Amino acid sequence: MNDASSSVVQATTSFAVPRYDGVWSVSIFTTRGDCIASYRYPMRIANGVLMNGGDIALNVSGRVAPSGAVRVTLSHGDTRAAAAGRLSSTFGSGSWSGASC
């Protein structure tokens, strides 16, 4: 294997985290601003990549690191939110922020 192939494999596997794979039920709680006070939505993780796990047209972009650190950006039309946190094998926590929340 040449050096270029080796580098690509290492970069790809750094986010291949099968232990987090599956559908997660994400609960969002707003403590200030004009957003919905609480909301639950499914997120799918496949090989460390986050994606929309539900029926609402929501754009999801994010990754889970091997350590469980997670970053995600959500958008729908002109509305955007960003979140960061940490996952264990069965639980996660973190914080999120949006334009008006």
Residue frames as a rotation matrix with the C-alpha (Angstrom) as fourth column:
MET 1
0.588 0.809 0.000 0.00
0.809 -0.588 0.000 0.00
0.000 0.000 -1.000 0.00
ASN 2
-0.267 -0.704 0.659 1.44
0.625 -0.646 -0.437 3.42
0.733 0.295 0.613 -0.88
ASP 3
-0.879 -0.168 -0.447 1.57
0.468 -0.492 -0.734 6.36
-0.096 -0.854 0.511 1.54
ALA 4
-0.771 0.634 0.066 -1.43
-0.571 -0.732 0.371 8.14
0.283 0.248 0.926 -0.01
SER 5
-0.020 0.789 -0.614 -3.66
-0.115 0.608 0.785 5.10
0.993 0.086 0.079 0.47
SER 6
-0.394 -0.199 -0.897 -2.46
0.791 0.422 -0.442 4.66
0.467 -0.884 -0.009 4.03
SER 7
-0.997 0.012 -0.078 -3.32
0.027 -0.876 -0.482 8.28
-0.074 -0.483 0.873 4.88
VAL 8
-0.443 0.893 -0.080 -6.80
-0.647 -0.256 0.719 7.96
0.621 0.370 0.691 3.42
VAL 9
0.004 0.432 -0.902 -7.52
0.333 0.850 0.409 4.79
0.943 -0.301 -0.141 5.40
GLN 10
-0.670 -0.307 -0.676 -6.36
0.727 -0.087 -0.681 6.40
0.150 -0.948 0.282 8.65
ALA 11
-0.932 0.357 0.058 -8.51
-0.361 -0.928 -0.090 9.51
0.022 -0.105 0.994 8.10
THR 12
-0.206 0.904 -0.375 -11.54
-0.498 0.233 0.835 7.39
0.843 0.358 0.402 7.28
THR 13
-0.034 0.193 -0.981 -11.20
0.538 0.831 0.144 5.04
0.842 -0.522 -0.132 10.23
SER 14
-0.941 -0.335 -0.047 -10.79
0.218 -0.495 -0.841 7.85
0.258 -0.802 0.539 12.75
PHE 15
-0.570 0.803 0.174 -14.56
-0.815 -0.525 -0.245 8.39
-0.105 -0.282 0.954 12.51
ALA 16
-0.143 0.514 -0.846 -15.63
-0.367 0.766 0.527 4.78
0.919 0.386 0.079 11.94
VAL 17
-0.828 -0.115 0.549 -17.18
-0.556 0.043 -0.830 4.25
0.072 -0.992 -0.100 15.35
PRO 18
-0.472 0.688 -0.551 -19.57
-0.050 0.603 0.796 1.29
0.880 0.403 -0.250 15.12
ARG 19
-0.688 0.228 -0.689 -20.30
0.712 0.394 -0.581 1.27
0.139 -0.890 -0.434 18.87
TYR 20
-0.693 0.464 -0.551 -22.31
-0.078 -0.809 -0.583 4.50
-0.717 -0.361 0.597 18.43
ASP 21
-0.920 0.316 -0.232 -24.12
-0.242 0.008 0.970 3.32
0.308 0.949 0.069 15.29
GLY 22
-0.545 0.817 -0.189 -27.89
0.838 0.537 -0.094 3.18
0.025 -0.210 -0.977 15.34
VAL 23
-0.013 0.637 0.771 -30.85
0.283 -0.737 0.614 5.47
0.959 0.226 -0.170 15.91
TRP 24
-0.786 -0.266 -0.558 -30.60
0.613 -0.220 -0.758 7.77
0.079 -0.938 0.336 18.93
SER 25
0.394 0.908 0.142 -33.53
0.803 -0.415 0.428 9.62
0.448 -0.055 -0.892 20.44
VAL 26
-0.704 -0.696 0.139 -32.34
0.589 -0.682 -0.434 13.19
0.397 -0.224 0.890 20.95
SER 27
0.452 0.805 -0.385 -34.13
0.889 -0.372 0.268 15.40
0.072 -0.463 -0.883 23.48
ILE 28
-0.557 -0.566 0.608 -33.60
0.536 -0.804 -0.259 19.14
0.635 0.182 0.751 23.20
PHE 29
0.343 0.617 -0.708 -34.48
0.934 -0.303 0.188 21.50
-0.098 -0.726 -0.680 26.05
THR 30
-0.124 -0.301 0.945 -34.51
0.463 -0.860 -0.214 25.27
0.878 0.411 0.246 25.56
THR 31
-0.151 -0.006 -0.989 -33.77
0.983 -0.109 -0.149 27.41
-0.107 -0.994 0.023 28.60
ARG 32
-0.159 0.137 -0.978 -34.13
0.128 -0.979 -0.158 30.85
-0.979 -0.150 0.139 26.96
GLY 33
-0.926 -0.171 -0.336 -35.19
-0.270 -0.323 0.907 32.48
-0.264 0.931 0.253 23.72
ASP 34
-0.104 0.968 -0.228 -38.22
-0.872 -0.199 -0.448 31.90
-0.479 0.152 0.865 21.54
CYS 35
-0.606 -0.135 -0.784 -37.66
-0.581 0.749 0.320 28.27
0.543 0.649 -0.532 20.49
ILE 36
0.478 0.761 -0.438 -39.87
-0.287 0.607 0.741 25.32
0.830 -0.229 0.509 21.45
ALA 37
0.432 -0.271 0.860 -39.24
-0.901 -0.158 0.403 24.50
0.027 -0.950 -0.312 25.15
SER 38
-0.288 -0.544 0.788 -38.59
-0.457 0.801 0.386 20.80
-0.841 -0.249 -0.480 24.55
TYR 39
0.511 0.344 -0.788 -38.39
-0.860 0.196 -0.472 18.60
-0.008 0.918 0.396 21.50
ARG 40
0.026 -0.480 0.877 -37.49
-0.232 0.850 0.472 14.97
-0.972 -0.215 -0.089 20.77
TYR 41
0.649 0.115 -0.752 -36.12
-0.753 -0.044 -0.656 13.84
-0.109 0.992 0.058 17.40
PRO 42
0.769 -0.384 0.511 -34.41
0.279 0.921 0.272 10.68
-0.575 -0.066 0.815 16.06
MET 43
0.396 -0.747 -0.534 -30.83
-0.900 -0.430 -0.066 10.92
-0.180 0.507 -0.843 14.80
ARG 44
0.987 -0.135 0.082 -29.12
0.152 0.957 -0.248 8.10
-0.045 0.258 0.965 12.94
ILE 45
0.279 -0.958 -0.067 -25.41
-0.825 -0.275 0.494 7.40
-0.492 -0.082 -0.867 13.30
ALA 46
0.974 -0.073 0.214 -23.65
0.170 0.859 -0.482 5.20
-0.148 0.506 0.849 10.74
ASN 47
0.315 -0.943 0.104 -19.87
0.894 0.258 -0.367 4.73
0.319 0.208 0.924 10.94
GLY 48
-0.373 -0.495 -0.785 -19.57
0.823 -0.567 -0.032 7.84
-0.429 -0.658 0.619 13.11
VAL 49
-0.955 0.092 0.281 -21.55
0.101 -0.790 0.605 10.07
0.278 0.606 0.745 10.73
LEU 50
-0.553 0.801 -0.231 -24.77
0.233 -0.118 -0.965 11.71
-0.800 -0.587 -0.121 11.97
MET 51
-0.932 0.348 0.107 -27.79
0.021 -0.242 0.970 11.96
0.363 0.906 0.218 9.71
ASN 52
-0.371 0.892 0.258 -31.50
-0.919 -0.392 0.032 12.62
0.129 -0.225 0.966 9.85
GLY 53
-1.000 0.023 -0.016 -33.30
0.026 0.981 -0.194 9.70
0.011 -0.195 -0.981 11.45
GLY 54
-0.418 0.902 -0.109 -36.84
0.260 0.004 -0.965 11.02
-0.871 -0.431 -0.237 11.15
ASP 55
-0.009 0.586 0.810 -39.52
0.970 0.201 -0.134 12.13
-0.242 0.785 -0.571 8.74
ILE 56
0.789 0.274 -0.550 -39.13
0.223 -0.962 -0.159 15.94
-0.573 0.003 -0.820 9.01
ALA 57
0.645 -0.557 0.523 -37.06
0.577 -0.094 -0.812 17.55
0.501 0.825 0.260 6.25
LEU 58
0.903 -0.430 -0.010 -34.11
-0.263 -0.569 0.779 18.48
-0.340 -0.701 -0.627 8.46
ASN 59
0.580 -0.786 -0.214 -30.53
-0.138 0.165 -0.977 18.77
0.803 0.596 -0.013 7.20
VAL 60
0.926 -0.310 0.217 -28.08
-0.159 0.202 0.966 17.09
-0.343 -0.929 0.137 9.57
SER 61
0.535 -0.833 -0.139 -24.31
-0.063 0.124 -0.990 17.26
0.842 0.539 0.014 9.34
GLY 62
0.479 -0.392 0.786 -22.02
-0.876 -0.267 0.401 15.92
0.053 -0.880 -0.471 12.05
ARG 63
0.110 -0.549 -0.828 -19.61
-0.196 0.805 -0.560 13.29
0.974 0.224 -0.019 13.33
VAL 64
0.948 0.030 0.318 -18.85
-0.316 0.227 0.921 11.27
-0.044 -0.973 0.225 16.42
ALA 65
0.059 -0.992 -0.110 -15.16
-0.861 0.005 -0.508 10.89
0.505 0.124 -0.854 17.29
PRO 66
-0.097 -0.160 -0.982 -13.81
0.119 0.978 -0.171 7.61
0.988 -0.134 -0.076 18.68
SER 67
-0.950 -0.301 -0.081 -13.78
0.132 -0.152 -0.980 9.26
0.282 -0.942 0.184 22.14
GLY 68
-0.233 0.941 -0.246 -17.54
0.967 0.198 -0.159 9.88
-0.101 -0.276 -0.956 21.91
ALA 69
-0.536 0.024 -0.844 -17.19
0.088 -0.993 -0.085 13.62
-0.840 -0.119 0.530 21.30
VAL 70
-0.140 0.593 0.793 -19.95
0.971 0.240 -0.007 14.70
-0.194 0.769 -0.609 18.93
ARG 71
-0.659 0.036 -0.752 -20.53
-0.107 -0.993 0.046 17.85
-0.745 0.110 0.658 16.88
VAL 72
-0.365 0.618 0.697 -23.58
0.908 0.402 0.118 18.42
-0.207 0.676 -0.707 14.72
THR 73
-0.869 0.225 -0.440 -25.17
-0.289 -0.954 0.082 21.19
-0.401 0.199 0.894 12.70
LEU 74
-0.348 0.852 0.390 -28.91
0.814 0.481 -0.326 21.14
-0.466 0.204 -0.861 11.98
SER 75
-0.857 0.128 -0.499 -30.75
-0.274 -0.934 0.231 23.31
-0.436 0.335 0.835 9.50
HIS 76
-0.241 0.851 0.467 -34.24
0.907 0.369 -0.204 23.71
-0.346 0.375 -0.860 8.10
GLY 77
0.714 0.424 0.557 -34.78
0.630 -0.737 -0.245 26.60
0.306 0.526 -0.793 5.69
ASP 78
0.262 -0.600 0.756 -33.14
-0.142 -0.799 -0.585 29.69
0.955 0.046 -0.294 7.20
THR 79
0.755 0.077 0.651 -33.04
-0.649 -0.053 0.759 28.22
0.093 -0.996 0.010 10.73
ARG 80
0.161 -0.782 -0.602 -29.76
-0.093 0.595 -0.798 26.72
0.983 0.184 0.024 11.96
ALA 81
0.831 -0.027 0.556 -28.57
-0.557 -0.010 0.831 25.21
-0.017 -1.000 -0.024 15.21
ALA 82
0.004 -0.881 -0.473 -25.27
-0.414 0.429 -0.803 23.75
0.910 0.199 -0.363 16.33
ALA 83
0.886 0.276 0.372 -24.67
-0.453 0.345 0.822 21.22
0.099 -0.897 0.430 19.08
ALA 84
-0.158 -0.928 -0.337 -21.69
-0.488 0.370 -0.791 19.64
0.859 0.040 -0.511 20.79
GLY 85
0.566 0.348 0.747 -21.49
-0.824 0.247 0.510 16.95
-0.007 -0.905 0.426 23.42
ARG 86
-0.648 -0.761 -0.028 -20.29
-0.755 0.647 -0.106 13.48
0.099 -0.048 -0.994 24.32
LEU 87
0.495 0.770 -0.403 -21.79
-0.703 0.628 0.334 10.02
0.510 0.118 0.852 23.89
SER 88
-0.430 -0.484 0.762 -21.27
-0.710 0.703 0.046 6.91
-0.558 -0.521 -0.646 25.93
SER 89
-0.999 0.039 0.034 -22.50
0.052 0.790 0.611 3.54
-0.003 0.612 -0.791 24.66
THR 90
-0.387 0.922 -0.036 -26.10
0.895 0.384 0.227 4.25
0.223 0.055 -0.973 25.76
PHE 91
0.586 0.563 -0.583 -26.36
0.724 -0.686 0.065 7.91
-0.363 -0.460 -0.810 26.80
GLY 92
-0.331 -0.706 0.627 -25.23
0.842 -0.520 -0.141 11.33
0.425 0.481 0.767 25.66
SER 93
0.541 0.479 -0.691 -25.31
0.701 -0.711 0.056 14.94
-0.464 -0.515 -0.721 26.79
GLY 94
-0.548 -0.733 0.403 -24.26
0.836 -0.489 0.247 18.32
0.016 0.473 0.881 25.51
SER 95
-0.123 0.491 -0.863 -25.46
0.261 -0.823 -0.505 21.78
-0.957 -0.287 -0.027 24.63
TRP 96
-0.183 0.140 0.973 -26.90
0.983 0.024 0.182 23.48
0.002 0.990 -0.142 21.59
SER 97
-0.355 0.108 -0.929 -27.34
0.159 -0.972 -0.173 27.00
-0.921 -0.209 0.328 20.30
GLY 98
-0.057 0.403 0.914 -29.32
0.997 0.067 0.033 28.64
-0.048 0.913 -0.405 17.53
ALA 99
-0.533 -0.199 0.822 -29.90
0.492 -0.863 0.110 32.10
0.688 0.464 0.558 16.11
SER 100
-0.169 0.551 0.817 -32.69
-0.509 -0.759 0.407 33.05
0.844 -0.347 0.409 18.54
CYS 101
0.817 0.476 -0.326 -32.43
-0.023 0.591 0.806 30.42
0.576 -0.651 0.494 21.27
